[in-house]
């Protein structure tokens, strides 16, 4: 396993949750099912509410909390958009092609997401899908992102991805914890590939 990075990473999007379901509670349920890493997106939240959410998730035992696009002093790292400048050594980057993967590695990113892996209900029309050969040749641990489900997660590992990053498949699920457990089962033991 690359640097202790888990195989599954959840990106949040509270707008996709079923009516009445809270984001923090949903993430806590996913952690109980085995999730170890989350990226807090919620780009539309005002700063105070966003900080409060991150603070709450930082209290969840066993959870590595990363933030997307904006830094939080207590977070374990920052997931940068493709266009953002690196400002910390504890970062990963959103990538969409070989050039952006190489850039991420040069600037010291610890991981990258490469998307879209497959057509995604979260971002309809976003594409085209990346060349899956890029996962095997990536210069840093790379998560497949976009359109992944328990049925396709293992194939991403077999293509060379370090792991999978998911959003909609968990956020839209009737049972997010159950979907997390199915993803983890599909990915197999953390140390194997």
C-alpha positions in Angstrom: 0.0 0.0 0.0 1.3 3.4 -0.9 2.3 5.4 2.2 -0.6 4.1 4.2 -3.2 5.7 2.0 -6.5 3.8 2.2 -8.0 2.4 -0.9 -11.3 4.2 -0.5 -11.8 8.0 -0.3 -15.2 9.7 0.1 -15.9 13.2 -1.3 -18.8 14.9 0.3 -21.8 16.6 -1.4 -24.7 17.2 1.0 -26.9 18.2 -1.9 -27.0 14.6 -3.1 -28.1 13.2 0.3 -31.7 11.9 0.7 -34.1 14.3 2.3 -33.6 14.5 6.1 -30.2 12.9 6.1 -27.4 15.0 7.7 -23.9 15.1 6.3 -21.9 14.7 9.5 -24.1 11.8 10.6 -23.8 10.1 7.2 -20.0 10.3 7.3 -20.0 8.9 10.9 -22.1 5.9 9.7 -19.7 5.4 6.8 -16.7 5.4 9.2 -18.5 2.8 11.3 -18.7 0.7 8.1 -14.9 1.1 7.6 -14.3 4.4 5.9 -11.0 6.0 6.9 -10.6 9.0 4.6 -13.0 11.8 3.6 -12.6 15.0 1.6 -15.0 17.8 2.7 -16.1 19.7 -0.4 -19.2 21.7 0.4 -17.8 24.7 -1.6 -21.0 26.6 -1.2 -21.1 26.7 2.6 -20.2 30.0 4.2 -16.9 29.9 6.1 -18.3 29.5 9.6 -20.6 26.6 8.8 -17.9 24.9 6.7 -15.4 25.3 9.6 -17.9 23.9 12.0 -18.5 20.8 9.7 -14.8 20.2 9.4 -14.3 20.6 13.2 -17.1 18.1 13.8 -15.6 15.5 11.4 -12.1 16.0 12.9 -13.6 14.6 16.2 -14.6 11.3 14.5 -12.1 8.6 15.7 -10.1 6.9 13.0 -11.1 9.4 10.2 -8.5 11.3 8.1 -10.2 14.6 7.2 -9.1 16.4 4.1 -10.6 19.6 2.7 -11.2 20.6 -0.9 -9.9 23.8 -2.3 -9.8 25.8 1.0 -7.5 25.0 3.9 -8.5 24.3 7.4 -5.8 24.5 10.1 -6.8 21.2 11.7 -7.3 19.1 8.5 -5.0 16.3 7.6 -4.5 17.7 4.1 -5.9 19.6 1.2 -7.3 18.4 -2.1 -6.5 21.0 -4.7 -8.5 21.7 -7.9 -6.5 21.2 -11.1 -5.9 25.0 -11.4 -4.9 25.8 -7.8 -1.3 26.5 -6.7 0.1 24.2 -4.1 0.6 26.0 -0.8 1.2 23.0 1.5 3.2 19.8 1.4 0.1 17.9 2.7 -1.9 18.0 -0.5 -3.3 16.0 -3.3 -4.5 17.3 -6.6 -7.4 16.8 -9.0 -6.0 15.6 -12.3 -7.5 14.9 -15.7 -4.6 13.8 -17.9 -0.9 12.8 -17.9 0.4 16.3 -17.8 -1.5 17.2 -14.7 -0.4 14.0 -13.0 3.2 14.8 -13.8 2.7 18.4 -12.5 1.2 17.0 -9.2 4.2 14.7 -8.7 6.7 17.5 -9.4 5.1 19.8 -6.9 5.2 17.2 -4.2 1.5 16.0 -4.1 1.1 12.9 -1.9 -1.8 11.6 -4.1 -4.0 12.5 -7.0 -7.5 11.9 -8.2 -7.8 11.1 -11.9 -11.2 11.7 -13.5 -13.5 11.0 -15.0 -13.0 7.2 -14.7 -16.5 6.5 -16.1 -19.6 8.5 -16.9 -20.9 10.0 -13.6 -24.4 10.9 -12.4 -22.8 13.5 -10.2 -21.4 15.4 -13.2 -23.4 14.4 -16.3 -21.6 15.1 -19.5 -18.2 15.6 -17.8 -15.6 13.9 -19.9 -14.3 12.2 -22.0 -13.3 9.4 -19.7 -9.6 9.2 -19.0 -7.3 6.6 -20.6 -7.2 3.8 -18.0 -3.5 3.1 -18.9 -2.7 6.3 -17.1 -3.3 4.6 -13.7 -0.6 2.0 -14.2 2.0 4.6 -15.2 1.0 7.4 -12.7 4.0 8.9 -10.9 2.2 9.0 -7.6 -0.6 7.1 -5.8 -3.7 7.9 -7.9 -7.4 7.4 -7.1 -9.9 6.7 -9.9 -12.8 9.2 -9.5 -16.1 9.4 -11.4 -18.8 6.9 -12.0 -17.4 4.3 -9.6 -19.6 1.7 -7.9 -19.0 -1.5 -6.0 -19.4 -3.3 -9.3 -16.6 -1.3 -11.0 -14.2 -0.5 -8.1 -12.1 -3.6 -8.4 -11.5 -3.0 -12.1 -10.0 0.4 -11.3 -7.5 -1.3 -9.0 -6.7 -3.8 -11.7 -6.1 -0.9 -14.1 -3.4 0.4 -11.7 -5.3 2.9 -9.6 -4.2 3.0 -6.0 -7.8 3.2 -4.9 -11.1 4.8 -5.7 -12.6 8.2 -4.7 -16.4 8.2 -4.7 -19.1 10.8 -4.1 -22.5 10.1 -5.6 -22.6 6.4 -5.2 -22.4 6.9 -1.4 -24.1 10.3 -1.1 -27.2 9.3 -3.1 -27.5 5.8 -1.5 -30.5 4.8 0.6 -27.9 3.2 2.9 -24.6 5.1 2.6 -22.9 2.9 5.2 -24.0 -0.2 3.4 -22.7 1.2 0.1 -19.4 2.0 1.8 -19.1 -1.6 3.1 -19.8 -2.9 -0.4 -17.1 -0.7 -1.9 -14.6 -1.8 0.7 -15.5 -5.4 0.1 -15.0 -4.9 -3.7 -11.6 -3.3 -3.1 -10.4 -6.2 -1.0 -7.9 -6.1 1.8 -6.1 -2.8 2.2 -2.7 -4.3 1.5 -3.5 -6.2 -1.6 -3.9 -5.3 -5.3 
